[in-house]
Amino acid sequence: MRVVLAEDLTLLRDGLVRLLEAYDFEIVAAVADGPSLLTALVEQRPDVAVVDVRLPPTFTDEGLQAALRARREVPGLPVLVLSQYVEQLYARELLADGSGAVGYLLKDRVFDSAQFVDAVRRVATGGTVMDPEVISRLLAGGAREEPVTRLTAREREVLALMAEGRSNAAIAQRLVVTERAVAKHTANIFTKLDLAVSEDDNRRVLAVLAYLNR
């Protein structure tokens, strides 16, 4: 699996390269700034990009903006964003097209190698991975929005796990309920968030976006 990595801190970048290579990923480019990232993504068209939000030259959102531009040029390009803090605007921008193959993790998760590698693989295969703390903040921030207030406490738990990229089976295992119960909660979430019946799995992503975009 081919990876483009963007991180300005040399020690962290080198550490991520070694970690991913240990799990049989091929690092086709490891860059330290936004312009180099955009070039690498468009030229290399990797299976997944692992991108720090804040890169030189301004250390604001160069990494994210380069990734978003690359996704416009290479539709569906899988991108896993790493951030030091929960930044709701960045999470919202990343999810905006609703097409999946995206992730947003806090850098602390990198220290759990199994969890981090699992997230990279899920994004590379078209899944959506959101850090539990990010989802918690997004849900809390949207609690005053009417669609979210329709959800029960259990439905919010299911929504949070859905947004982490968990399957119904994984959610059932985590909550110690049946898959049938999870399917019922999921259907209720879609209904309460006014998401029309569809065979499109991206409704799981849209369930998160529904209250963010109100």
Buried (B, 14 or more C-beta within 10 A) or exposed (E): BBBBBBBBEEEBBEBBBEBBEEBEBEBBBBBBBBEBBBBBBBEBBBBBBBBBBBBEEEBEBBBBBBBBBBBEEBEEBBBBBBBEEBBBEBBBBBBEBBBBBBBBBBBEBBEEEEEBBBBBBBBBBBBBBBBBBBBBBBBEBBEEBEBBEBBEEBBBBBBBBBBBBBBBEBBBEBBEBEBEBBBBBBEBBBEBBEBEEEEEEBBBBBBBBBBBEE
